[in-house]
Amino acid sequence: MYPSLSTALFREVRPEFFRVLAGAKTGRLYVDALDALERAAELRVQGMERDDALALIEEAVEAHADVPLDESNPDSAALGTREKARAVFDALRHAGWLEEEERADWQRLVHFHPGGQALMQTLRRIAFPEGAVFSDKLVNVCTTLTRRGDAGDPLREEPWQHVESCVAALQEGIAELRGMQTAIERHTRQQLAVVTLKENLALLFDQFAERIGHACYAELVRSRLPLRLGEARRRVEELEYDAELLGKMQAELLRREPSLSPETAMARVRLRLEELADLLQSVVPVADAVDRRTAEFTRRSLARFRYLQETTSENRAHVQEFFETLNRHFAGKRVAELDAAGIEFPQLRIHDARLFAGVESLYSPRLRRVPGEIEPLDDEASEDQQDAAMRGLHAAMRDSMTVARANRFVEQLIPEPKASIRSGDIPLRCEEDLADLIACLLNARASDARYRVEVSREHADANGAEYDAKLSYQIERFTLTRK
């Protein structure tokens, strides 16, 4: 039987090992001193000299000059920096954090306890939590459990391996959701502590939106976990009654641990399936908690923004004073009727301020259109209606400025390929011909245009342009060439 955690723990370290971190005031000093010593110990694997260790402790003591070494004796705060550093060093050596080695050459080396290094790394992860993430672990579990069909069923091939990997992935995925929940709570506390609108908006858009809202929370919503988890739970229920798969998992467990009896192996298989089902069941409540925390953060951010806007906005006070002055002198009048001669208005800190919509009113109602009468349609259109629709369609296609219309115009105008014609020689008899020419100019750079337009001004040295009179219009001179 394994010993208890406390028995095994205090077999490795002394009780004073944790006591130096538990002081309400002195704990801060010892934590910073140990942080500096542990970082230095990583670079000096052979050990660091005692004077170097004392110098690092002195820096921490100077940063906490007002902290007494003995909380029951406030006068200990009056000790000198060097005396405090020696006292901290002796306390850490007595607690087991530091080990001092004396060599034959009278050199005294200090080593950091290996367990203390592991504990300091854990404390750093607590103090500086990593960014919230939501990877595809939970989605992969659902996909593995529900995959069937032509691609094969992984649970049929290696059931025990996939069940164990699903359990491990679910544990990591739930830990990610809880980390996301903790990160949102931390942002909420920070939002309640901000004192300016700039900090409020920076926390909302630069930190929360970038690290959580547009990253892991968006992935959580996109994954549609409730639907996937329901299918996965139903598959686990099927596994609990599938004798063939249960036998495969039992055989794999017996192969790994031959000392087990078949009954014990089967019991462990069923326990692992129950654990898998419980983990799947616990994902949705944690995801719902993340949703509630996100909504709470958004609500509190908006409330904090409104509060700061009401209490800290200097421009708001100036604008309010401006309109209060208007109300005192021109109550009941329209803005267009104001005569502000001889009245001193407060100076607005807005550059070049204008009423862009005019001064008739500060509010223009939205334009509303009266809906016209809708004529009911018959089930089938009559022949006259079909002919009218076809005529309208032909007219619309004929009048549209398409590249096909331009190509037809060029082919009729220039029958021979590679031939050219100047704009002054193009005959335009009516507005319809002018529309053909406009279509030709509009689609000259189209990839499927079977002609080329060259403007004489592009090749001339002078900046002036020449024009041709066509109908009642002036058209800049160009050359039309068929490809």
N, C-alpha and C positions, 0 to 999 in steps of 0.2 A: 504494500500500500504506500502511495506517495505521501510524504510529509506535508503538513499544511504550509500555505504560502508564508505565513509569518515566521514559522520555524526555519524554513529554508532561506528566507530573506535575511533574518538577523543572524543567521549562521555566516553569511557573507559580509555583512556590514554591521557597524555598531548602531545602537539606537540614536546616538548623537548625530549620525550621518544625515538624518532628515531634520533634526531639531534646528540646525543653523538656518534652514530655509523658512522656518515657521514663525519667526519673530515679526510682529506687526510693523516695526520700524527697521530693525536691523536686518530683516530678511532681504530688503532691497539692496543693502550694501553687500551682503554675502553673495547674492545672485549675480550682481555685476562683477564682483571680484572673481567668482568662479568662472563666469563667462570669458573674461580676459585670460585667465590662467588656462582654461581648456583650449582656447584657440591657439595660444602659444605652445601648449604641449603637443598639438597636432604637428607643428612644424619642427619640434625638437624631440625626436623620438628617443634620443639618448638621454633625455632629461635636461632641465634648465637649471641654471645656477640659482642659488638662494637669493642673491642680490637682485637678479632679474625678476624673480617671483615677487620680492618685496616691492620693487618699483611698480609692477603692474597693480599690486594691491593698493599702493599709495595713490595711484590715479583714481581708483574707485573710491577711496576714502575722501579724496578732495572733491569728488562729485557729490558726496553725501556728507559734507562737513558738519551739518547740524544733527546728524544721527548719532545718538550715544551708543557705545558698544554694549552697555548694560542698561536695558530698559528700566530696570528698577532703580538705577542710579543715574539721574540726569547729568550729574557733574562729570561723568565720563566723556561727555561731548567736548569738554574743554581740553582734552589731551591733545598733544601735538600730532601732526600727520604721521611722523615716523613711528611714534609709540602706538598709535592706532593700527598702523599696518602690521607691526610685529604682533600685536594682540590678535588681529584677524588671522594672521598666518598660523599662530599657535593653536587657535580654535579650530581651524580647518585641518591642521595636522592631527590634533587630538580626535576630531570627529571621523578621520579616515579618508577625507577627500584628498589629502596630499600625503605623500610618503617621502621622507628625506633619507638620502643615502650618503654616507660618509666614506670617502675613499682614502687610500693610503697617502695620497698627496695632499691631504687636508681639504680637498675640494668637496663641497657639499652640493649634491644634485637633488632636485625636487622632481618627483614623478606624480602624475595625476592618476587617480584611481580609475581603472577601466570601467567599473560600474558607474562612476560619476560622469564619465564621458557619455555613456548611453543615456543617463538621466538628463544631462544638459541638452543633448540633441532633442530629447522629448520635450523639454521645457521650451526650446526655441520653436518647435512646431506648434506648441500651444500659443505662444506669444505672437508668432508671425504665421497665422494659418495660410495655407496655400489657397489659391483661387478656386472658387466653386467650379466643379466640372460635372458634366453629365455625359458619360460616354455611352457606347452602344451595348454595354454588358447586359442590361435587362432585355433589350430588344433581341440580342443574340440568344438569350435563354429561351424566350418565347418562340423564336424561329426554330431552334433546335428541337424543342418539345413538340412543335406542331408540323414539322416538315414531313410530308408524305408524298407519295406519287412516284413518277418516273425517275426523279432524281435520287430516289432511295431514302430510306428511313434510318438515320444514324442510330436511333435507339434500338433498332432491330439488329444492327451489326455489333455495336459495343455498348450495351445498355448501362453497365455499371460505371464505365469511364465517363460517359456523358452525364449521368445523374450526378456524379461527384463534381464534375466541372460546372454543372448548372448550379449546384448548391454554393460553390465558391464564388461564382459570378454574381449570384443573387445577393450574397452577403456584401460583396464589394459595391454592387449597385445601390443597395439600401444605404450603405455608408456614404456614398456620393450624394444621395438625396438628403440625408441628414446634414452633411456638410453644406449643401446648398441652403437648407433651412437655417443653419447657424449663420451663414454668410448674410442672408437676408435680414435676420434679426440684428446682426452687427451694423448693417447699413441703416436699419431703422433707428438704432440708438444714435448713430452719427448724425442722421437727419434731424433728430430732435435737439441735437446740441449745436447745430450751426447757428450763426448769428447774422449772416448777411445773405442777400439774395444770390450773390455770386456763388457762395459756398453751397447753397441749396441746389441751384441748377447744376453746378459742377458735380455734386454727388449723385444727382438723379441721372444726368445724361452721360457724363464722362466715366463715372465709376459703375453705378448700378446697371445702366442700360448696356454698357460695353461688356462688362464682365459677367453679368447674370442675365439681364433681360434679353439681349440679342444673341446670347451664346447658349448657356446650358438650359435656361428656362424655355427658350424657343425650341430647343431640341426635345425637351420633355413634352411640350405640347404637340410637336410634330410626330412624336413616336406613337401616339394613341395607345398608351399602355393599358387602359381599362379593357379595351376590346381584345388585345393580344393576351393579356393575363387570364381572361376568362377562358379562352381556348386552351391555354397552357394548363390551367387547373383541371379542365376536363380530361386532358391527356394523362395527367398524373393519376387521376382516378381510374382511368383505364389500366394503367400500369399495375396498380395495386391488385387487380383481378386477372392479370395476364400470367398464367402459370408458366408459359414458355420463357418469357422475359425474366420472371422472378427466378427461374432455374438458372438462366444464364448469369444473372447477377450473383446468385449464390455460388455458382461454380467459380466465377472470377475472384470472389472474395476468398474462397477456400484455396485457390491457387496462390494468392498473395500471402495468406496466413494459414499455412497447413495445420497449425495447432488448434484451430477453431473446430468445433463440432458443427455438423450440418444445421442443427437446430439454432445454434448461436449465430451462424452466418446468416440464416434466413431472418432471424430476429433483427439483426443489424441492417439487413436490406430494407425491411419494412420500416424500421426507425428512420432510415435515411430518406425514404419516400415520404414519410410523414413530415420530416423536417423540410423537405422540398416544398410540400404543399403549404406548410405554415409560412414559409418565406414568401411564396407567391401571394398568399393571402394578406401579408403585411405590407406589400408594396403600395397598394392603393391608398391606405390611410396616410402613409408618409408623403405620397405625392399630393394628396389633398391638403395636408398641412403646409406643403410648399406653396400651393395655390393660395391658401388663406394668408400666409405670411407675405406673399407678393402683393395681394390686394391690400393688406394692411399697410405695407410700405408705400404703395401708391397713394392711399388715402391720407396717410400722415404727411407725405411729401407735399401734397396739394394743400393740406391745412397749414403746414408750416410756411409754404410759399405765400399764402394769403395773409397769414399773421405778420410775416416779415414785410410784406408789401404795405400793410396798413401802418406798421410801426416804424419802419426804417426808411421808407422812400421819401427823399427830400423833394423830388419833382412833384410828387402827388400833392404835397402841401402848397407848392407854388400854384399849381393848376387850380386847386380848390379855392385859394385866395382870389385868383383871377375871376372865376365865375361867381364867387360870392359878391365881389365888387360890381359885376354886371347886374346881378339880381337886386342889389340895393338901389341902383340908379335907374334901371330900365325894366322894372318888374312888369310883366304882362305884354311886352313888346316883342316883335320879331327881330331877328338879327339884322335883316336888311334895313330896318327902320332906325337903327341905333345912330345916335349922334354923340360921339365920345369926345367932343371938343371940350377942353378944360378939365378933363378928368384924368387923374394920374393912376394908371394901372400898374400893378406889380410887374417887374421885369421877369419874363419867362426865360428860362435857361434852355431855349430851343432855338437852333439856328434856322433862320429863314422860314418861320412857321406860316403856313397858309391853310385856308379851308379849301381843300382841293375840289370839293363838290360845289363851291360857290357859297354865298351867304344867304340864300333864300331860306334855307332851313338846315338845321344841324342833323336832320334825319329825313331821308327820302324813302318813302314807302316803296316796297317792291312792286314792280309792274306786274299786273295780272291780266292775262288774256282771257277773253270770254270764249269758252269752248263753242265751236260751231256745231251745227246739226250734222249728225252722222247718218248717212243714208244706208239703210240695210241692204245687204247684198243677197241676191238670189243664190240658190244652191248651184245653178249652172248659168254661165254667161250665154247670152243670145249671140247669134251670128253677127249682128250689127255691133255689139259690144266687143266681140273678138276682133272684127275688122278694124274698129276704131283703136283698139289697143295695139294692133300690129302697125297701123299707120303712125301712131304716136311713137312706138319703138323705133320704126324706120327713120322717122324724123329726128329722134334723139341721137341715133347712131350716125346719121348723116351730118348733123350739126356739131357733134363732139369733135374736139380738136385732137384727134388721135394720130399716131405715126402712120397708121394704115391710110388715113385720108391724105396725109402729106405725100406718101409714096405714090398713090394713085394720081395726085395732082402733078408730080414731077414726071411720071411716065407719060401722061397725056401731053405735057408741055415739051418734054425732050424725049422723042422716040428712040434715039440712038444712045447706047451707053457711052460713057466717057465724054459726052458732049456737054457744052456749057452754054449759058445764056445770061446776059446782064439784066439787072432788075429793070432798067429803063425799057427793055424790049419785051417784058412780060405783059401780055394783054390782060387787062382787068376790065370786064364789061359790067359787072354788077357786084353787089355786096357779097354774094355767094362766092365769087372768085376771090374777093378780098379775104374771106374767111379761110379759103384754101391756102392762100399765101401765108396767112397768120399761122395756120397749123404747120406749114412747112418751116417757118422760122422758129416756132416753139419747140419742135422736135428735131432740130438740126443736129444736136449732140446725142440723140438717142442711139443705143447700140444697134438697133435694127433699122435705122434710117438708111435708105438706099440712095442717098444724095449727100452733097457737101455744100455748105454755105461759106463763102469767103467775103468779108467786108473789106472794101478798099482802104478804109482808114487804118486797118491793122498793118498794112504794108507801106503806108505813106509816111514821109518824114514830118509833115505838118500835122498840127493838131486839129485842123478844121475838117469838117465832115461835109460830104456832098449828098444831096437829096434828089429824089425823083418824085414828081407829082403823079399820084394815082388816085383817080376819082377825086374826092375832096380831102385827101390826106397827103402828107409828106413822108416818104419812106426813105431811110438812109440807103445809099447806093451799095449794092452787093452783087456778087456773081454766084449763080446757082449751077452746080456741076453734078451730073448723074454719075453714080459709081458703076 
